[in-house]
Amino acid sequence: MKLRNLFAISIGLAFSSIAYSQETKTEETAASAPVEVIDRLNIPGPLTFNENEYFLTWSKQNSATWAQQQYILRDDDFKNYKELINISYFDKEIDIDNAAKQKVEYVEKRKERTQDKYSFVNVTESPDGKEIIVDYLVTVVPQEGESYAEYNIDRFKNFHTNEKKSFLIFSYSKRIAGELKYSSKALSKERSQLMEAVITTAIPVVTYKPTAVEAKK
């Protein structure tokens, strides 16, 4: 199945800041996973994606209307993961076009700021306009540890149930460590297959019951 047949309308937006601070992946995932994790979204697990199982490893109540959960492979390392799924749920209406635009702006500005010559970003919209995918690649040279390339796919989706409106971002992230030119090229070759996997994955059913907002550290 070709990518253009999955989401027919591809948009090249020339924007560039971060969308509602929804992702604490990429370089921002630095904290160790807690010993006991609260399932704030009541999603039956483990998650199955691309024929692999992902286990809840981290969650946070960022605000009264925003909860976030992250999943990794059973034997993966949370601080230096190879693959990660992030689910951000917003118990309110959010403008999907603006959210996608802000994510693209963030990637573009990051590319300019870090002079990341391997970075790219694409926007793909569903034919019915109800979903948008922003996929992008970045490379990271940490102060400690091995350099890596990271490919991310963020799937933005609005939910309207009767008078209830909510917003969810299903994100998949994959890293390959090593020489940046090689790792970036290797991830780019996987783009079509991973995009298809994200697009065809059923969004988990969320039963949201907010917990106490965690204090900022």
C-alpha positions as CSV (number, residue, x, y, z in Angstrom):
1,M,0.0,0.0,0.0
2,K,1.6,3.3,-1.1
3,L,1.8,6.2,1.3
4,R,-0.2,8.5,-1.0
5,N,-3.1,6.1,-1.0
6,L,-3.2,6.2,2.8
7,F,-3.3,9.9,3.3
8,A,-3.9,11.5,-0.1
9,I,-3.1,15.2,0.7
10,S,0.5,16.0,1.5
11,I,1.2,19.5,2.7
12,G,4.6,21.2,2.8
13,L,4.2,23.9,5.4
14,A,7.1,26.3,5.8
15,F,6.5,27.1,9.4
16,S,8.6,26.5,12.4
17,S,8.0,26.2,17.9
18,I,6.5,23.4,19.8
19,A,2.9,22.2,19.7
20,Y,1.3,22.6,23.1
21,S,4.4,21.1,24.8
22,Q,2.9,17.7,24.2
23,E,6.0,15.6,23.7
24,T,8.7,14.9,26.3
25,K,10.5,12.6,23.9
26,T,13.6,13.4,21.8
27,E,16.2,15.1,23.9
28,E,13.6,16.1,26.5
29,T,13.2,12.5,27.8
30,A,15.8,12.6,30.5
31,A,14.1,11.5,33.7
32,S,14.3,7.9,34.9
33,A,11.2,5.9,34.7
34,P,9.3,5.6,38.0
35,V,9.1,2.3,39.8
36,E,5.3,2.3,39.8
37,V,3.5,3.9,36.9
38,I,-0.1,5.2,37.1
39,D,-2.3,4.4,34.0
40,R,-4.0,7.8,33.9
41,L,-5.7,7.1,30.6
42,N,-7.0,3.6,31.4
43,I,-5.7,2.1,28.3
44,P,-5.5,-1.7,28.3
45,G,-1.9,-2.8,27.8
46,P,0.5,-3.7,26.5
47,L,0.1,-1.7,23.3
48,T,0.6,-3.5,20.1
49,F,2.3,-1.5,17.3
50,N,4.0,-2.8,14.1
51,E,3.8,-6.4,15.5
52,N,5.7,-5.4,18.7
53,E,4.4,-5.0,22.3
54,Y,5.1,-1.7,24.2
55,F,4.7,-1.4,27.9
56,L,3.6,1.6,30.0
57,T,6.8,3.0,31.5
58,W,6.0,6.7,32.4
59,S,3.0,8.9,32.9
60,K,2.3,12.4,34.1
61,Q,-0.7,14.6,34.8
62,N,0.6,17.8,33.3
63,S,-2.6,19.8,33.9
64,A,-6.3,19.2,34.8
65,T,-7.0,18.6,31.1
66,W,-3.7,17.1,29.8
67,A,-2.4,13.6,30.7
68,Q,0.5,11.9,29.0
69,Q,1.8,8.3,28.9
70,Q,4.9,6.7,27.4
71,Y,5.5,3.1,26.3
72,I,8.7,1.2,25.4
73,L,9.7,-2.3,24.4
74,R,10.0,-4.8,27.2
75,D,13.9,-4.9,27.2
76,D,14.4,-1.3,26.2
77,D,16.0,1.4,28.3
78,F,13.8,4.4,29.1
79,K,16.6,6.9,29.2
80,N,18.2,5.7,26.0
81,Y,15.3,4.0,24.3
82,K,15.4,2.6,20.7
83,E,11.6,2.9,20.2
84,L,9.0,4.8,22.2
85,I,5.2,5.5,21.9
86,N,3.9,8.7,23.5
87,I,0.2,9.3,24.0
88,S,-0.9,12.8,25.0
89,Y,-4.6,13.3,25.8
90,F,-6.2,16.7,26.1
91,D,-9.7,16.8,27.7
92,K,-10.7,19.8,25.7
93,E,-10.9,21.0,22.1
94,I,-7.7,22.0,20.4
95,D,-7.3,23.4,16.9
96,I,-5.7,20.6,15.0
97,D,-4.2,22.8,12.2
98,N,-2.6,25.1,14.8
99,A,-1.2,22.2,16.7
100,A,0.4,20.7,13.6
101,K,1.7,24.2,12.5
102,Q,3.4,24.7,15.9
103,K,5.1,21.3,15.7
104,V,6.5,22.1,12.2
105,E,7.7,25.5,13.5
106,Y,9.5,23.8,16.4
107,V,11.3,21.4,14.1
108,E,12.2,24.1,11.6
109,K,13.5,26.4,14.3
110,R,15.4,23.6,15.9
111,K,17.1,22.7,12.6
112,E,18.2,26.3,12.1
113,R,19.4,26.7,15.7
114,T,21.4,23.5,15.8
115,Q,22.5,23.5,12.2
116,D,21.1,20.0,11.9
117,K,21.8,19.2,8.2
118,Y,20.0,15.9,8.3
119,S,16.7,17.1,9.8
120,F,13.5,17.3,7.8
121,V,9.8,17.6,8.5
122,N,6.7,16.7,6.5
123,V,2.9,17.2,7.0
124,T,0.3,14.8,5.8
125,E,-3.5,15.3,6.1
126,S,-6.2,12.7,6.0
127,P,-8.7,13.1,3.1
128,D,-11.5,14.0,5.5
129,G,-9.4,16.6,7.3
130,K,-10.0,15.0,10.7
131,E,-6.4,13.9,11.3
132,I,-2.9,15.3,10.6
133,I,0.4,13.6,10.7
134,V,3.7,15.5,11.2
135,D,6.7,13.3,10.7
136,Y,10.2,14.6,11.2
137,L,13.9,13.5,11.7
138,V,16.4,15.1,14.0
139,T,19.9,14.2,15.0
140,V,21.3,14.6,18.5
141,V,24.9,14.9,19.8
142,P,24.5,14.6,23.6
143,Q,27.1,15.8,26.1
144,E,27.5,12.2,27.2
145,G,26.9,9.0,25.2
146,E,26.7,8.2,21.6
147,S,25.2,10.5,18.9
148,Y,21.9,9.3,17.3
149,A,19.3,10.1,14.7
150,E,15.7,10.1,15.7
151,Y,12.6,9.7,13.5
152,N,9.3,10.8,14.9
153,I,5.7,10.5,13.7
154,D,3.0,12.5,15.5
155,R,-0.6,11.7,14.6
156,F,-3.0,14.4,15.7
157,K,-6.7,13.5,16.1
158,N,-9.8,15.3,17.3
159,F,-12.7,13.4,19.0
160,H,-16.2,14.7,19.1
161,T,-18.7,12.6,21.1
162,N,-22.1,14.2,21.6
163,E,-21.2,17.5,23.3
164,K,-17.8,16.2,24.5
165,K,-14.7,17.3,22.6
166,S,-11.1,16.1,23.1
167,F,-7.8,15.9,21.4
168,L,-5.2,13.2,21.2
169,I,-1.6,12.9,19.9
170,F,-0.3,9.4,19.2
171,S,3.4,9.6,18.7
172,Y,6.0,7.0,17.6
173,S,9.7,7.6,18.0
174,K,12.7,5.5,16.8
175,R,16.4,6.1,17.3
176,I,19.5,4.7,15.7
177,A,22.8,5.5,17.3
178,G,26.1,5.9,15.6
179,E,27.5,8.0,12.7
180,L,24.8,10.5,11.9
181,K,24.9,10.3,8.1
182,Y,24.4,6.5,8.2
183,S,21.8,6.5,11.0
184,S,19.8,9.3,9.3
185,K,19.8,7.5,6.0
186,A,18.8,4.2,7.6
187,L,15.8,5.8,9.3
188,S,14.8,7.7,6.1
189,K,14.6,4.3,4.3
190,E,12.0,3.1,7.0
191,R,9.8,6.2,6.6
192,S,7.1,4.7,4.3
193,Q,6.7,1.5,6.3
194,L,6.6,3.3,9.7
195,M,4.2,5.9,8.3
196,E,1.9,3.2,7.1
197,A,2.1,1.5,10.5
198,V,1.1,4.7,12.4
199,I,-1.7,5.6,10.0
200,T,-3.3,2.2,10.1
201,T,-2.9,1.7,13.9
202,A,-6.1,1.9,15.8
203,I,-6.0,4.7,18.3
204,P,-6.4,3.2,21.8
205,V,-9.7,3.9,23.6
206,V,-9.1,6.4,26.4
207,T,-11.2,6.5,29.6
208,Y,-10.0,9.7,31.2
209,K,-10.3,10.3,34.9
210,P,-7.9,13.2,35.9
211,T,-5.5,12.6,38.8
212,A,-3.8,15.2,40.8
213,V,-1.6,17.6,38.8
214,E,2.1,16.9,39.5
215,A,4.1,19.8,40.9
216,K,6.7,21.3,38.6
217,K,10.2,20.5,39.6
